[in-house]
Amino acid sequence: MDVNPLCVILVKNGSRGDRLLFRYPYSVDTKMETKATNRRSNPYSLINDVNKLTSLIAHTSNISNGKLVGFSDKIMSNLFAVKSELCDSKFELKVNDVRFVGHPVRLDPSTTHSRPQDKRKSSTIILFNIVFALKATLNHDVVNCYHDLSMRLGLALRHEEYRCQFLSSEAKIMLAAHDEASQLPEDGQVSPFQLILDRSLLARHLRQVYEELCGSGIVQLRLNKWIEVSFCLPQKVHHSLATGRPVDCEGLLRGLKTLKPYHTLLLLVERSELLHTLSPDASQALWRLLHVEESHLTPFFTLAADADLTLTQVLMLVGHLVYWGKATIIYPVCSTNMYALSPNAPTILNSQLSESFSQQFPGSSLLGVMAEFSLPTSLSDKCHPITSPHQQQEQVQQVLWLLKHGLLQQLHTYVYLSPPMSYDCDGVRAGGRELGAGQTGSHGTSSPASTSIPTPTVHEPPPLSNETSYLAPHPQSNHHPDITRDALHHAVVQLSQPASESDLGSVCSDERSPSPGINIGTTPEDSVHHCLDAVLSPAEKEMVMKVEAARNPEDLKLFSKLCVYFRGHHHLEEMMYRVNLRRSTLLQLIDKFRQVLITCQHPDDSTTLSSHAK
């Protein structure tokens, strides 16, 4: 969907009435167009009123070649120079297939900060309005973004008016250009907006805003060389990535709340280029974060320790980088990561991505590298031991390049507790039916496509008390009536006590299982069955106790701590972080209880940008 603006308009209302000061892009004079249209080839021919009425009825579109047409300057000044009661609030108006959005700003002449020796006259402008003309079919989140930009520009312009009467001086230049253009002879008429562009700094600012919105979607403007106005249109920025679909702004913001300390960021632009684009007064915390080398190998909690920042600061800064399209979220690159080709990856021959890949990696073919990930492949399988270190490093860089352009997605392993099909005990069969009903109502089905990952808060690790809604038994399946909700809540919280931020910062950067929130050996033996009773139904517990590995107290103790995660809502990396386990230990436990556990692989929605697409 095209989210580019049709036109940007500046109107003012003052003691001398309302007036349209500037608009861009502009067309030839409406009066000249009307004269050229009404000119007849034969001056003696009759005007057919029926055809004229039919043409007026059929002409209901005010968009031509992506530009705004059909509105004269006087009509727009009457529409957008609103009353004072409507100032400092959102302005939205729909006419035919065009939606106008702005933020009228009222001026207080007594607030002008001019010095007495300047002898400047008080401003005659009562209010002004910067309006964007958009297609009426755009989503409301796009409209809200343009309203935010109009408000930012209006507040910055009001500040400059109070500081040095910038708007008043620019308005005089624009009005003088309008008067000069109206006095030119008919054969030498020039658009007044062209004269305004040559003479007015504010007009050139508005042209820059329009061109940057139509280009990259990121506006970097220093109004009057004093006030910096920054704006990002996420629907434009993230649509330009290789996802192929526009992104919902509200969905993107919700996705940023799913960041975990074991995630990390992958810069989509060069680090030096990003540092160069930062303003001189940018946050020092952002500077320290960007100076950490090889951030794609380090999780957020280690980045916080290396940059001497808190984990909350790192998550907030990373959220800004992702929103502005400067970074994306991945799991730290390691040999056990499993990657597969993205479903939105373009496979066209001789595409622009293929040329860019060939320039970055001479002698390599993009389609050939993509073919290696047609089936899920880990980095350890791709990087053979016989290859040289230089080749292995190049292969890792190729994987990073594919992740930057959205051509690869990482697959995570999820674990489900499921009874074996050959279990023929009558009581367990009945319990299995109850278990199926409970899973459908509260746990979700065992199909990975139907599972929904919960959305924790930014503070990590997120407490499992927020997840008791799907861990608790379904009200209709009363298979464990002797356990109350309070007892279940207490048991779940006891199983996953979150680690403090100071503990996270003290972990070494090379450790892959960070959180020291839970110590496996602290649970007494007599509480193992209590933990199982709090999470599992009687049928599930009986099924687990019949497994041979359950005879080992240590294995059963570890299973009792992990069984809360065996509902398909948590992947292995999250279990490793929450329970402070190494991957090998976790895989061994899953293999020992393979009779009652099944695994599946699918992407993590919190690191998949396309999951928040429209």
N, C-alpha and C positions, 0 to 999 in steps of 0.2 A: 504494500500500500504506500502511495506517495504521500509523505508527511511534510513536504516542502510548503512554505507559505506562498500565497498568491501575491500578496502585496503587504507593505508596511506603510502605515499612514500616521502622520502627526497633525493633530488639530489643536487649536487653542480657543479659549473663550475669555474675553476681557471686557473692559469698559467700552470698547468700540465694536462689540459683537463677536460672533464666532467666525473663524476662518480656517480653512485648510492650508497649512503651511507647506507641507511636503509629503510626497508619496513616491515610493519606489517599488517596482519599476513603473515608469510612467509611459503613456502613449501619446499620440498626437492629440491635439485639442478636440474635444467632443463636438464643438460647434463646427469645426472644419470637416469632421467625419459626417455630420448630419447634412451639411451642404453638399458634400460629394455624393451622398447617398440619394438625396432628393433631386439632384440634377437630372433632368430628362433629356434623352437624345433628341426628341422632337418637342419643341416648346408649345406646339399646338395640340398635343395629345391630351386626352382626358385622364384624370387620376381615378383609378378604380378603387373606391372606398372599401369594397368587399375584400379585395386582395390585401389591402393595407391592414384591415382589422384581423384577417387571418394570420398575417405575418406577426402582428403584435401578440396574438394569443400563443402562437407557436414558439415565440422567443421567450423562453423562461429560464435560460441559462446565462449566468454572468461570468462564465469562465471560457476563455478562448486561448488555446495554445499555452495553457498553464498560467495565464495572466488574468487579472481582474478587469472586466469591461462592464459597460452599461451604467456606471455611476459617475455623475458629474462631481466637480469639486464642491459645489454648493450643497448637493444632496448629502455628501459624506460629512461636511462640516455640520449640517443640521442634525445628522444621526449621531455623531460621536461627541459633539460638544454638549455633554449632558448637564443636567441641573446639579447644583452643589450638593443636594441630598444624596446623589448617587456616587459621589467621589469616595476615594479610598476603599473601594470594594470592586468585586469582579464585575466587568461589563461583558455581556454576551448577547449577540443579536444574530438571528438567522434570516436571510433574505434569499429566497429561491434555493440555489445550490451552494450558497456561500455563507459561511459562519464567521462573524466578526467577534474578536475577543480582545479585551484590553483591560486597563486598570487606570481609570481617571484619577488624577492627582490634583488636589487643591493647594493653592499657594496662599501664604499669609504675607502680605507686603511688609508688615511690621517686623518680620523675622529676618529680613535681608541684612546680612552682616557686612555692610559697606562702611568704610571709614568716613568720618565727617569731612575730611579734606578732599575726598573724591567728588563731592557735590553731585552724586548720581540721583536721578529722579527715581521715585518709587515705581515698582513694576505695575503695569496696567493689566497684566495677565492674571486672571482669577483662577483658571484651571487649564490643564492640558491633558491630552490623552494620546498614548501611543498604541495603535490598534493594528492587529495582525488579521489579515483576511485569509481564511482557511477553507478547504473543502468541507462542505456540510456533512460528508460521510465519514469524517475522521472520528476515531474513538475519543471518548471523553478524557482519557488519561493524556492524550496528545494535546487536547484543548487546555487542560489544566497546566501542562508544561509551558505552553505559549503564554498563558496568563501569568505564570510565575516570571517569565522573561519580561513581559510588559511591566510588571510590578518592580522588578529589579532596575530596569532602565528608568522608570518614572521616579523611583526614590533617589537614584544617583543624579538624575537631572534636577530634581528639586534641591538636593544638597548643593549642587553647583550654582543654582539660582540664588540660594541664600548666601553662598560664599562670595560670588563675584558677578552675579546677574548674568550668567552665561546664557540662559534661555532667552532673556529679554534682548540681549544683543544679537543673538542668532535669529530671533523672530523679526527684528528690524531688517536684517539682511534679506530674509526670505520675502517679507512684504514689499521691500523695495524692488526685488527682482520680479515679483508679480506685477507691480505697477509699470515697470519698464517694459515688460513683455507685452502688456496690453496696449501700450502707446506705439508700438512698432507698426509700420505699414503692413497691409495684408499680404503683399507679395514677399515680405521679408520677415515673416513671423518666426519666432523661435520659442520652443517650449520654455516656460518659466522655470521648470524643474531642472533643466539643463544649466541655466544660469545659476540656480541655487547650488547645484553640485559644485560648480566652479568656485563659488564664493563662500559657502557655509561649511564650517567644520562639523556641525551637528548633522547636516545632511549626509556628509561622507561617512559619519559614524553609523547612521541608519542603513546606508548602502552596504557597509561592511557587515552589519548584523544580518542583513538579508542574504548576502552572498555566502557567508559562513554557515548559515542555516541550510541553504541549498547544497552546500559542499560537504563538509565533514560533519555538520551537526553540532559542532563545538564553537562557542562564541568566546573569544578572548579580546576584550575591548577595554581601552583606557580612556574613559570619557574626559574630554578636555585636558588630556594628559595628566589627569589627577586621580580620578576615581576608577578603580578597576572593576569591571563587570564581567563575571565568568558564568557561563551557562552551558549545560549539556542536555541535548535532546536524546535520551537513551534509545528511543525508537529508531532514530537515524543512525546512531553510533553502533549499536549492537546488530542492527540489520545489515550493516556493512561487513560484519564478520562472516565466517563461512557457515553459519547456522542456516542461512537461507530463508528464515522466517522472522517477521518483526517480533519484538519483545514487549511484553506488557510491563509498563513501568511499575505498577503496584506489585505485580508478580515478582519482578526483579528485586524490589525492596524486601518482599517476604522471603525470597531466596537467600538474601544476605544475612538473614537472621538464623539460618541453618549452619553457619560456619562453625567448625569444630577446631579445637586446638591442634588436632593431628593433621589438619589440612595445611596447605601452603599456597603461595601465589606463584604464577608464571607470568612474567612481564610480556605483554604483546608488542611492546616497542623497545628499542634499544635503551639501556639504562642511561647512557650519556645523553641521549635525546630527551628522555623524560626529565632528567635533572636540569637540562637547559631550558625547558619550558616552564619550570617552576618560577613563580614570582619571587622577588627578593625577600618579601615578608612571609614566605611560606613557613609552615610549621617545622620547627627544628626536629620534632619527632619523626616527621616524614623523611627528612634528609637522612637521619640516622638509619631508618629502616631501609631506604634505598641503597645505602652504602654497604649493606651486608651482602657479601659475595655468595653466589650459588644459592640463592634463596629457594630455588626449585627442589633442592635436596633437603631442606630443613623445614620441619613443621613450625607452626606458629608459636608454640610455647618456647621452642629453642630460639626462634627469631627474636622473641621478646627479651630473652636473656642476653643474646648477643648485642642487641641494639640498646640495652639498658632501658627497656620500656615495660610497662605492664601489659598483660595479655589483653585487657580490654582496649588499651590504646592501639595495639597491633590490629585487632579485629576491626576497629573503627576506621583506621587508615586503609586497611585492605578493602573495606567496603567502599570507600571513596574511589580507590583506584579501579575497582571492578565497575562501579557505576559510570565512571568516565571512559570506560573502554580501554584502559591502560594495562589491565591485568585480568587474568582469569583464575579460577580456583581449581586446583588439582590436588591429588594425594602425592606426597613426596616421592620422587622418582627413585625406585630401587629395583633390584633384580626380580623380585617376586610379583611385581605389578603385571596385571593381565590386561592387554589392550586388544580392541577389535575395531574394525572399520566403522565409522559413524554412518548411520542410515542416511544422513543428509550430505554425505561426501560427493562432490561432483566427479564423474568419471569421463568427462569429455576429453577427447584427444586435443592436444595442442592448445590447452587452455592457458589463461594467464597465470594460474597457480603453477602449472607445469614449467612455464618459462622461469618463473621466480625460483622454483625449486632447483632447476638446472643451473641457474646462476649462483645459488647458494652452495650447491653441492655438485661441482662439475663431474661428469661421468656417471651420474646416478639418474635414474628415471623415476618420476613421481608415481606413475602407475605401477611400476615394478615394486616399489616400496609399499604402496597401498595393497598390492596383491598379497604380500607376505602377512598382512593382518586381516585377510578375508575370514579366517577362522581365529578365534581367540588365541593370542600368542603372548607369552611373557618375555621380558627383556632377557632373562637368562637363556631362553631358547633361541632368541635372535642373536645374541652376542656369544658366539662360539668360543671356547677356550683357546682354540688354535689361532684365532685372529690376533693381530697385533694390537697393542693398546691404542694406537692411533686410529685404527679401524673401529675399535669398540667405542672410542670417544665420538667418532663421526656418526656411528649408528645411534648413539644416545642423542646427539644433536639433531639427527633426522626425526627421531621420535618427538623431541621437543618442538620442532618446526611443525610437525603434523598436529600436535596438541594446540599450538598457538592458532592455527588456522581452522580448528574444529573438525579435522579430518579423522581423528581418532577419539575414542571414548574408552575410559577405564571400566573394567568389569570387576565387581566386588562379589565375594562369596557370602551368601546368607544361609542360615541354618534354620531348619524347621524340625520340630518334634512331631513325629508321625508314628502311629502304631503299625507294626508289620501286618501284611495282609493275611498271613498264615496263622495269626493268633486266634485260636478257636475255643477260647474259654467263654462260656455263656455270659458270666458276669462281666467279663472284660469287653465282650461284644456290645453289651448294653451300655457299658461305660464309654466305649468307643463312639457309639451313636450320640451319647450326650456330649462327648468331646467334640464331635463334628458340629453339633449345634452350637456349642459354646464358641468354637473357632469362627463359625460364620457370623455370630453376633458380636463378639468382642475381640477375638484374636485375629480375625480375617482368615480367608482361605489359605491353603498351602501353596496356591499358585503365585508365583512371583509377580505376575502382571497385576494382581489385585491387591497387593500389599501397599500400604501407605506409610511412609516414613514420618514420624512425628516431627514437629517443628519446635525445638527447644529455644530457650532464650540465648542471648549472646554470652552470658556468663557461663563458663564451662568449668568442669564437666557438668552437663545438665542433669539435675537430679531425676532419678527414676520415679519420683513421686508424681511427676507430670504424666507418666505413662501408665499409671494404674488403671486408667479408664479402659484400656484394651487388655491389660493383664488380669483384671478382676473377672470372675465368672459372670456369665451373662445372666440377667435376672430370670429369664425363662428357663434356663438350664440349671436347675437347683441340684447340682451334683455334689456340692460340698457345703451343706447348710451350716456346719458347725464352725466355720471360719467367718468372722465378721470382716467388714471392709476396713475397720480400724486396725485389726490384727494384720491384715494383708498389707496395708499401707506401712505399718511399723516394720514388717519383715522386709519389704522391698527397700525401704530407706536404709535399713540396717545393712542390706546386701551391697548397696552402692553409695557409701558416704562420699560426697565429692571432695576432691583434694583442694587445698588452699592454694592461692596464687603464689605464695612464697615457695611452696613445695615444687610448683611447676617450674619456677625460675631456677631452681637449684639442680635441675636434671642436666646431665651432660648432653651435648649436642649430637653425639653419635649414637645415642640410645634410641631405639625405635619403639619401645614400649614405655611411654613416659610416666603416666600418672601413678604416683604411689598411693592412690586413694584407698586400695584394698590390699591387705596382706593375707595370702592364702592360708597361712598357718594359724591365724588368730581365731578361727571359728572352732568352738569346742565340739567334740564328737557328738555330744548329746543334742546339739542344735542342728545337726545335719538333717534329720528327719523333720524337724520343725520348719526348716527352710524349704524342704521339698513340699511339705503340706501347705505352706503358704502360697506356693506358685502353681503346683500341679494338682490336678483332680485325683481322686482315689484310683481311677482306672489308669491314669498316666503314671502315677507313682508305682503301682503294681507292675506295669509294663517295664518301667526302668529298673526296678529291683530284680527282675528276672534276667537281666543282662549279666553276662559273666563278669564284666569289668566292675559291676556294682559291688562285688565281693571285696574288692580292694578299698580299704577305708579312705586312702588318699585320693583315689580316682573319684569315689563317690562324693567326697568332700568338695572337690573341685567342680564336679558336675552340679552340685547343689548351688554353687555360687553362680554358675553360668546358665542354668536352665531358664532363668528369667529372660535371657537374650535369644532363646531358641524359638522365637515366634516369627521369624522372618523380617523383623523390623531393624535389625542391627547386623552389620557386616563384620567380618573378622577383624578388620582394623579398628573398628570402634570397640569391640570386645577387648582387644589387646590394650587399648588405652584405658578403658574403664576398670579392668580387673588387673592391670599391670602384669600381663603375660607376654611371653615371647610366642612368635608364630608357631614354632616347632612344638611347643607344649600344647598349644590350642589344637593344632592339627592331630596330634597324638590322641588327645581326649576324644575328638570327634570320630577318629577311626575306631577307638575302643567301643564307642557307643553307636556304631554305624547301624546296628539293628533297629534303632529307634530314631535315628537322626538322618535327615536327607538334606542335601545342599543344592543350591542353584546359584547361578551367576547372572547379574544384571547391573546396569549402571546405578550410581548413587545420584538421586535427583538433586541433592544439595550442591553437587559440583557439575551438573549438566545445565548449561545456560538455556538450551532449547526446551527444557521442561517448563520454563516460565514463559514460553512463547504463546502468542495468541493462537 
